[in-house]
Amino acid sequence: MKSHVLLIFLDGIGLGTDDPQTNPFAVANTPTLLSLTNGRRWLNSTGIQYAERAVFVPTDPRLGVNGRPQSASGQAAILTGKNIPEMIGEHYGPRPNPAIRSILAQDNLFKRVVARGGTAALIEAYPPRFHDAINSGKRLASSYQQALVEAGLPLFGEDKIYSGEALSVDWVGKGWRSELGYTDTPIYEPAEAGKRMVEISRQYDFAFFSHWMSDVVGHRGTVAEGAELLELFDGVMAGALDEWDDDEGLLIITSDHGNLEDLSHKKHTENDVPTVIIGAGREEIASSIHTLADITPGIETFLYDRSGNEATHG
């Protein structure tokens, strides 16, 4: 099987205190996530963890720039390997400003993979009204969506939901029925959705899945709602890990900034974010990750050797 990378991006999750009154990570029942950190909850006291199948790395989203990290600049840092806040002089979000869009147009990981003859995709799908808003200019794309488009790759639509070639933002598909009014789109159990996510990712050298509901709960939700979301993700990861062969590539989880881990307020935090690396070669890649700008270089190190040729892993 050809080596590939699946990057699961969870918007707005940081490493907070062990406070059950404010931090869903302190109370959620997440046995699968805990298995990735030697049984320790995902907190600011957890530190680097080397577990049986994963390395857990607290990662700096601040990048030496004062202020609260924001989505557009953080996502762009993840997908370019560049210190975007430093380059533009601030943390910026939620949608990319002209400076960030210009940087993404010049260079991003989707573009790099395609330029090398590889395949890449954002493996979640969007309803027609989203596409209409983007195409009409009424809505700006997020940094990761903009990066995809700059590489000449499509944002998937409802046809990919029906065919099972993409998932909804909530993995399981309930939102397409409860929020969008569909009556016949697929519904998955969490573990089934995780398995399907891995199966879809195998079609590409680089697959990116984004979950933004964690940031929404962080801005206006409760600890109970946050815990419910984390427990859903735990079920998804249970299925993903059952399906994933560690020799087939890297499965990476990361975020752009903190938010969900501190519901004592509705703003972003300056906390480190978790990066989890699963798969053969994970320790080598983990050793090079300190900030969000280190993730793309790590992925490229895995996918390609130093001369720019395909790397052969597994």
ABEGO torsion letter per residue (X at the ends): XBBBBBBBBBBGBBBBBBBAAABAAAABBBAAAAAAAGGBBBBAAAEBBBBAABBBBBBBAAGGBBEBBBAAAAAAAAAAGBBAAAAAGBBBOABBBAAAAAAAAABBAAAAAAAAGBBBBBABBBBAAAAAAAAAGABBBBAAAAAAAAAGBBBBBAAAAAAGABBBAAGAGAAAAAAAGBAABBBBBAAAAAAAAAAAAAABABBBBBBAAAAAAAAABBAAAAAAAAAAAAAAAAAAAAABBAAAEBBBBBBABBAAABAABABBBABBBBBBBBEBGAAAAAAABABAAAAAAAAAAAABBAAGBBBBBX
